[in-house]
């Protein structure tokens, strides 16, 4: 999630405030020591300290060097967003530098903890797994625990630390007030800016969530509209196909039956009067019947799936598999043992339609990624179609499954549907004549 400008500006402000605060506290050690030496108060200072600090020059330059390294690390994290997490090595290095600054300054300033927390929290990738969430919770708890325990007054109860306030007490009262005011002002300003950045992040996260929910709602609405449009399109195609079939029947079979009926009526009249003409009329009726059969066969061939025209069943299946894989992310594996099987046109068409419908259901309803199809030649012709989709808890027979059952019933086949880590279809087709058809 890309942070908004207010979060970026707040983080920049934290970097500047912490630089000023670290420079200020390190300078107090350096200049206060020089001031006390010049005033001859170094012996009094040593008597007031519970612990002898490091060299003021070392504190000054070491704290600034560690903070410079920390800024470089923060800059690197900004240049590589969404590639780091709360438990990577750079995060540990950032925490190590933070502890180094805190230690070098002898616990006089702990505001850098908030800067490191903000950088890691805003710069790391979002947590999506339970493992990430556990690390984030542990990190947040650890960060705020360190912030509480790093308070000088609390920490000095357990560890002997040199107090910066001991240096400041030797300044004149007016100077001491100004020094303490500015010191506390930087601490408070750091906390205020951090709170502002955190609130900005929370508001941004809430806004983003609302946007995502709105986009999901709109996507769901579009999906419903597309489904409605698809159902309407299917209905229109179905009605159009019915009208086409009706025209085919009217133009072919209807015409043939009408001619046959008229011819038979004529034969009934002529059979007793003129048997020879009756035979000629029967010959004409026979020609009409043959023409009708030819026309009906032609109409049936027009109703065949386009993939089966001038192709074998295997070629047709491979063709639609390539088409499905080209337009979707679906992976289809076909195991075909029907090379020696010679199905009649009706059964071949039904097998093709059933497999086509099954693949469509796997994509549309099962949201599957893989489909396995097997056509086996055993005591019966066996078809199995399995996908890795969502399957079902309770099977509802929609239009597609009902049509599949009706088609298979025409050729005496049986079908059953199961939920086997996805949708599973098992079909048995009886052999005609006890062997290959």
C-alpha positions as CSV (number, residue, x, y, z in Angstrom):
1,X,0.0,0.0,0.0
2,X,1.6,3.3,-1.1
3,X,1.6,5.9,1.7
4,X,-0.1,9.2,1.1
5,X,1.8,12.5,1.1
6,X,0.8,13.4,4.7
7,X,2.5,10.3,5.9
8,X,5.6,11.0,3.9
9,X,5.8,14.6,5.1
10,X,5.3,13.4,8.7
11,X,8.1,10.9,8.3
12,X,10.4,13.6,6.9
13,X,9.5,15.8,9.9
14,X,10.4,13.0,12.3
15,X,13.8,12.6,10.6
16,X,14.5,16.4,10.9
17,X,13.2,16.6,14.5
18,X,15.3,13.6,15.6
19,X,18.4,15.0,13.9
20,X,17.9,18.3,15.8
21,X,17.2,16.4,19.1
22,X,20.2,14.1,18.8
23,X,22.5,17.0,17.8
24,X,21.1,19.0,20.7
25,X,21.6,16.3,23.3
26,X,25.1,15.4,22.0
27,X,26.0,19.1,22.0
28,X,24.8,19.5,25.6
29,X,27.3,16.8,26.7
30,X,30.1,18.5,24.7
31,X,29.4,22.2,25.5
32,X,28.3,21.6,29.1
33,X,31.5,19.8,29.8
34,X,33.6,22.6,28.3
35,X,31.6,25.2,30.2
36,X,32.0,23.3,33.5
37,X,35.8,22.9,32.9
38,X,36.2,26.6,32.1
39,X,34.2,27.4,35.3
40,X,36.3,25.0,37.4
41,X,33.2,22.9,38.3
42,X,34.4,19.6,36.8
43,X,35.1,18.1,40.3
44,X,31.6,19.0,41.4
45,X,30.2,17.5,38.3
46,X,32.0,14.2,38.9
47,X,30.7,14.1,42.5
48,X,27.1,14.5,41.2
49,X,27.3,11.8,38.6
50,X,26.4,8.1,39.4
51,X,28.3,6.9,36.4
52,X,31.2,8.4,34.4
53,X,30.1,9.1,30.8
54,X,32.2,8.6,27.7
55,X,34.2,11.4,26.2
56,X,31.9,14.3,25.2
57,X,33.6,14.4,21.8
58,X,33.0,10.7,21.3
59,X,29.3,11.1,22.3
60,X,28.9,14.0,19.8
61,X,30.5,12.4,16.7
62,X,29.5,8.8,17.4
63,X,25.8,9.7,17.8
64,X,25.7,11.8,14.6
65,X,27.6,9.1,12.7
66,X,25.1,6.4,13.8
67,X,22.2,8.6,13.0
68,X,23.7,9.3,9.5
69,X,23.8,5.5,8.9
70,X,20.2,5.2,10.1
71,X,19.1,7.9,7.6
72,X,20.9,6.1,4.8
73,X,19.1,2.9,5.8
74,X,15.8,4.7,5.8
75,X,16.5,6.1,2.4
76,X,17.3,2.6,1.0
77,X,14.0,1.3,2.4
78,X,12.1,4.2,0.7
79,X,13.7,3.3,-2.6
80,X,12.7,-0.4,-2.3
81,X,9.1,-0.3,-1.0
82,X,7.1,-3.5,-0.5
83,X,10.2,-5.6,-0.6
84,X,11.0,-5.6,3.1
85,X,9.2,-7.1,6.0
86,X,9.3,-6.7,9.8
87,X,11.6,-9.6,10.2
88,X,14.3,-9.0,7.6
89,X,18.0,-8.2,8.2
90,X,17.7,-4.5,7.3
91,X,15.1,-4.1,10.0
92,X,17.3,-5.7,12.6
93,X,20.2,-3.4,11.5
94,X,17.9,-0.4,11.8
95,X,17.0,-1.5,15.4
96,X,20.6,-2.1,16.1
97,X,21.5,1.5,15.0
98,X,18.7,2.9,17.1
99,X,19.9,1.1,20.2
100,X,23.5,2.3,19.4
101,X,22.3,6.0,19.4
102,X,20.3,5.4,22.6
103,X,23.3,3.9,24.3
104,X,25.9,6.5,23.1
105,X,23.6,9.3,24.4
106,X,23.4,7.5,27.8
107,X,19.6,7.3,27.5
108,X,19.2,11.0,27.4
109,X,16.9,10.8,24.3
110,X,14.7,8.0,23.2
111,X,12.5,9.7,20.6
112,X,14.5,7.9,17.8
113,X,12.5,4.8,18.7
114,X,9.4,6.4,17.2
115,X,11.2,7.3,14.0
116,X,12.4,3.7,13.5
117,X,9.0,2.3,14.3
118,X,7.4,4.7,11.7
119,X,10.0,3.7,9.1
120,X,9.6,0.0,9.5
121,X,5.8,0.1,9.9
122,X,5.1,2.4,6.9
123,X,7.9,1.0,4.7
124,X,7.3,-2.8,5.1
125,X,5.0,-4.9,3.0
126,X,1.5,-5.5,4.2
127,X,1.0,-8.6,6.4
128,X,-1.1,-11.2,4.7
129,X,-0.3,-14.4,6.5
130,X,-0.7,-15.5,10.1
131,X,3.1,-15.7,10.4
132,X,3.4,-12.0,9.3
133,X,0.7,-10.9,11.8
134,X,2.5,-12.6,14.7
135,X,5.7,-10.8,13.8
136,X,3.9,-7.5,13.5
137,X,2.2,-7.9,16.9
138,X,5.5,-8.9,18.5
139,X,7.2,-5.9,16.9
140,X,4.6,-3.4,18.0
141,X,4.6,-4.7,21.5
142,X,8.4,-4.7,21.6
143,X,8.6,-1.1,20.2
144,X,6.2,0.5,22.7
145,X,7.7,-1.6,25.6
146,X,11.1,-0.2,24.7
147,X,9.7,3.3,24.5
148,X,8.3,2.9,28.1
149,X,11.4,1.3,29.5
150,X,13.8,3.7,27.9
151,X,12.6,6.5,30.0
152,X,15.7,7.8,31.9
153,X,14.0,8.0,35.3
154,X,12.7,4.4,35.1
155,X,15.9,3.0,33.6
156,X,18.2,4.7,36.1
157,X,16.4,2.7,38.9
158,X,18.1,-0.5,37.5
159,X,21.2,0.8,35.7
160,X,23.8,3.4,36.8
161,X,23.6,6.1,34.1
162,X,25.1,9.6,33.8
163,X,22.3,12.2,34.0
164,X,22.3,15.0,31.4
165,X,20.3,17.0,34.0
166,X,23.4,16.9,36.2
167,X,25.2,18.9,33.6
168,X,22.4,21.3,33.1
169,X,22.0,22.1,36.8
170,X,25.3,23.9,36.8
171,X,24.1,26.5,34.3
172,X,22.5,29.8,35.5
173,X,18.8,29.5,36.2
174,X,17.6,31.4,33.2
175,X,19.9,29.4,30.8
176,X,18.8,26.2,32.5
177,X,15.1,27.0,31.9
178,X,15.8,27.7,28.2
179,X,17.8,24.5,27.8
180,X,15.2,22.3,29.5
181,X,12.4,23.9,27.6
182,X,13.9,23.3,24.2
183,X,14.9,19.7,25.2
184,X,11.4,18.9,26.3
185,X,9.9,20.7,23.4
186,X,11.8,18.5,20.9
187,X,10.6,15.4,22.8
188,X,6.9,16.5,22.7
189,X,7.1,17.7,19.1
190,X,8.5,14.3,18.1
191,X,5.6,12.5,19.8
192,X,3.0,14.9,18.3
193,X,4.3,14.4,14.8
194,X,4.5,10.7,15.2
195,X,0.8,10.6,16.4
196,X,-0.2,12.7,13.4
197,X,1.6,10.3,11.0
198,X,-0.1,7.3,12.8
199,X,-3.5,8.9,12.5
200,X,-2.9,9.7,8.9
201,X,-1.9,6.1,8.2
202,X,-5.0,4.8,10.0
203,X,-7.3,7.1,8.1
204,X,-5.6,6.2,4.8
205,X,-6.0,2.5,5.6
206,X,-9.7,2.9,6.4
207,X,-10.2,4.9,3.2
208,X,-8.4,2.3,1.2
209,X,-10.5,-0.5,2.7
210,X,-13.7,1.4,1.8
211,X,-12.4,1.9,-1.7
212,X,-11.7,-1.8,-2.0
213,X,-15.1,-2.7,-0.6
214,X,-16.7,-0.3,-3.1
215,X,-14.7,-1.8,-6.0
216,X,-15.7,-5.3,-4.9
217,X,-19.3,-4.3,-4.7
218,X,-19.2,-2.7,-8.2
219,X,-17.4,-5.8,-9.5
220,X,-20.0,-8.0,-8.0
221,X,-22.8,-5.9,-9.5
222,X,-21.1,-6.0,-12.9
223,X,-20.7,-9.8,-12.6
224,X,-24.4,-10.1,-11.8
225,X,-25.3,-8.0,-14.8
226,X,-23.0,-10.1,-17.0
227,X,-24.6,-13.2,-15.8
228,X,-28.0,-11.8,-16.5
229,X,-26.9,-10.7,-20.0
230,X,-25.4,-14.2,-20.5
231,X,-28.6,-15.9,-19.5
232,X,-30.6,-13.6,-21.8
233,X,-28.1,-14.3,-24.6
234,X,-28.5,-18.0,-24.1
235,X,-32.3,-17.7,-24.1
236,X,-32.1,-15.7,-27.4
237,X,-29.8,-18.2,-29.0
238,X,-32.0,-21.0,-27.8
239,X,-35.2,-19.4,-29.2
240,X,-33.3,-18.7,-32.5
241,X,-32.1,-22.3,-32.7
242,X,-35.7,-23.6,-32.1
243,X,-37.0,-21.4,-34.9
244,X,-34.2,-22.6,-37.2
245,X,-34.9,-26.2,-36.4
246,X,-38.7,-25.6,-37.0
247,X,-37.9,-24.1,-40.4
248,X,-35.6,-27.1,-41.2
249,X,-38.4,-29.5,-40.2
250,X,-41.0,-27.6,-42.2
251,X,-38.8,-27.3,-45.3
252,X,-37.5,-30.9,-45.3
253,X,-39.4,-33.4,-43.3
254,X,-42.8,-31.5,-43.6
255,X,-42.4,-31.3,-47.3
256,X,-41.5,-35.0,-47.6
257,X,-44.3,-36.2,-45.4
258,X,-46.8,-34.1,-47.3
259,X,-45.6,-35.6,-50.6
260,X,-45.7,-39.1,-49.2
261,X,-49.2,-38.6,-47.8
262,X,-50.5,-37.4,-51.2
263,X,-48.8,-40.2,-53.0
264,X,-50.2,-42.9,-50.7
265,X,-53.7,-41.4,-51.2
266,X,-53.2,-41.7,-55.0
267,X,-52.0,-45.3,-54.7
268,X,-55.1,-46.2,-52.7
269,X,-57.3,-44.9,-55.5
270,X,-55.3,-46.5,-58.3
271,X,-54.5,-49.9,-56.8
272,X,-57.8,-51.4,-57.9
273,X,-58.3,-49.3,-61.1
274,X,-54.8,-49.3,-62.6
275,X,-52.2,-51.5,-60.7
276,X,-49.5,-50.5,-63.2
277,X,-50.0,-46.8,-62.5
278,X,-50.2,-47.6,-58.8
279,X,-46.7,-49.1,-59.0
280,X,-45.4,-46.1,-60.8
281,X,-46.9,-43.9,-58.1
282,X,-45.2,-46.0,-55.4
283,X,-41.9,-45.6,-57.2
284,X,-42.5,-41.8,-57.1
285,X,-43.3,-42.0,-53.3
286,X,-40.1,-44.0,-52.8
287,X,-38.1,-41.3,-54.5
288,X,-39.7,-38.7,-52.3
289,X,-38.9,-40.8,-49.2
290,X,-35.3,-41.0,-50.2
291,X,-35.1,-37.3,-50.9
292,X,-36.6,-36.6,-47.5
293,X,-34.1,-38.9,-45.8
294,X,-31.3,-37.1,-47.5
295,X,-32.7,-33.7,-46.5
296,X,-33.1,-34.8,-42.9
297,X,-29.6,-36.1,-42.8
298,X,-28.4,-32.8,-44.2
299,X,-30.3,-30.9,-41.5
300,X,-28.9,-33.1,-38.8
301,X,-25.4,-32.5,-40.1
302,X,-26.0,-28.8,-39.9
303,X,-26.9,-29.2,-36.2
304,X,-23.6,-30.9,-35.4
305,X,-21.0,-28.9,-33.3
306,X,-18.8,-26.9,-35.6
307,X,-15.7,-28.5,-34.1
308,X,-16.9,-32.0,-35.3
309,X,-17.4,-31.0,-38.9
310,X,-14.8,-32.9,-41.0
311,X,-12.9,-33.8,-37.8
312,X,-12.6,-36.8,-35.5
313,X,-13.9,-36.6,-31.9
314,X,-10.4,-36.5,-30.6
315,X,-9.4,-33.7,-33.0
316,X,-12.6,-31.8,-32.0
317,X,-11.8,-32.2,-28.3
318,X,-8.2,-31.0,-28.7
319,X,-9.5,-28.0,-30.6
320,X,-11.9,-26.8,-27.9
321,X,-9.2,-27.5,-25.3
322,X,-6.8,-25.2,-27.1
323,X,-9.5,-22.6,-27.4
324,X,-10.4,-22.7,-23.6
325,X,-6.7,-22.6,-22.6
326,X,-6.1,-19.6,-25.0
327,X,-8.9,-17.5,-23.5
328,X,-8.5,-18.4,-19.8
329,X,-6.0,-19.6,-17.3
330,X,-7.5,-23.1,-17.4
331,X,-5.2,-26.1,-17.8
332,X,-6.9,-29.1,-19.4
333,X,-5.4,-32.6,-19.5
334,X,-7.0,-35.2,-21.9
335,X,-6.4,-38.9,-21.6
336,X,-7.9,-40.5,-24.7
337,X,-8.3,-44.3,-25.3
338,X,-11.0,-44.2,-27.9
339,X,-8.7,-44.3,-31.0
340,X,-10.3,-47.6,-32.1
341,X,-13.8,-46.6,-31.1
342,X,-16.2,-45.8,-34.0
343,X,-19.2,-44.0,-32.5
344,X,-22.2,-43.1,-34.5
345,X,-22.9,-39.4,-35.2
346,X,-25.6,-39.1,-32.5
347,X,-23.4,-40.5,-29.7
348,X,-20.3,-38.6,-30.9
349,X,-22.3,-35.3,-30.8
350,X,-23.6,-36.0,-27.3
351,X,-20.1,-36.9,-25.9
352,X,-18.7,-33.7,-27.4
353,X,-21.5,-31.6,-25.9
354,X,-21.2,-33.2,-22.5
355,X,-17.5,-32.5,-22.3
356,X,-18.0,-28.9,-23.6
357,X,-20.6,-28.3,-21.0
358,X,-18.4,-29.8,-18.2
359,X,-15.5,-27.5,-19.1
360,X,-17.8,-24.5,-19.2
361,X,-19.2,-25.3,-15.7
362,X,-15.6,-25.8,-14.3
363,X,-14.8,-22.3,-15.4
364,X,-18.1,-20.5,-14.7
365,X,-19.2,-22.1,-11.5
366,X,-16.2,-24.1,-10.1
367,X,-13.5,-21.3,-10.7
368,X,-11.2,-24.2,-11.5
369,X,-7.5,-23.9,-12.5
370,X,-7.2,-27.5,-13.8
371,X,-9.5,-30.0,-15.5
372,X,-8.7,-33.7,-16.1
373,X,-10.7,-35.6,-18.8
374,X,-10.4,-39.4,-19.4
375,X,-12.1,-41.4,-22.1
376,X,-11.6,-45.1,-21.4
377,X,-12.5,-48.2,-23.4
378,X,-13.5,-50.9,-20.9
379,X,-16.6,-53.1,-20.7
380,X,-18.4,-49.9,-21.3
381,X,-17.2,-46.6,-22.6
382,X,-16.2,-44.7,-19.5
383,X,-15.9,-40.9,-19.3
384,X,-14.5,-39.1,-16.2
385,X,-14.3,-35.3,-15.9
386,X,-12.7,-33.8,-12.8
387,X,-11.6,-30.3,-11.8
388,X,-9.9,-28.6,-8.9
389,X,-12.7,-26.1,-8.4
390,X,-14.9,-25.3,-5.4
391,X,-17.0,-28.4,-5.8
392,X,-20.3,-28.4,-4.0
393,X,-21.9,-29.1,-0.6
394,X,-25.4,-29.8,-2.0
395,X,-25.8,-30.3,-5.7
396,X,-28.4,-28.2,-7.5
397,X,-29.3,-29.3,-11.0
398,X,-29.3,-26.3,-13.2
399,X,-30.2,-26.1,-16.9
400,X,-26.7,-27.4,-18.0
401,X,-26.7,-30.5,-15.8
402,X,-30.3,-31.3,-16.7
403,X,-29.5,-31.0,-20.4
404,X,-26.5,-33.2,-19.9
405,X,-28.6,-35.9,-18.2
406,X,-31.2,-35.7,-20.9
407,X,-28.7,-36.0,-23.7
408,X,-27.0,-39.0,-22.1
409,X,-30.4,-40.7,-21.5
410,X,-31.0,-40.6,-25.2
411,X,-28.1,-43.0,-25.8
412,X,-28.8,-45.1,-22.7
413,X,-25.8,-43.7,-20.8
414,X,-25.7,-43.2,-17.0
415,X,-24.1,-40.2,-15.2
416,X,-23.3,-39.4,-11.6
417,X,-21.8,-36.3,-10.0
418,X,-19.6,-36.2,-6.9
419,X,-17.6,-33.8,-4.9
420,X,-14.0,-35.0,-4.9
421,X,-11.9,-31.9,-4.0
422,X,-13.7,-30.4,-6.9
423,X,-16.5,-31.3,-9.3
424,X,-16.3,-35.0,-10.5
425,X,-18.4,-36.4,-13.3
426,X,-18.6,-40.2,-14.1
427,X,-20.3,-41.4,-17.2
428,X,-20.9,-44.9,-18.5
429,X,-22.0,-45.4,-22.2
430,X,-23.1,-48.9,-23.2
431,X,-21.5,-50.5,-26.2
432,X,-23.8,-51.6,-29.1
433,X,-23.3,-55.1,-30.3
434,X,-20.9,-56.0,-27.4
435,X,-17.9,-54.4,-29.2
436,X,-16.6,-51.3,-30.9
437,X,-19.5,-49.4,-32.5
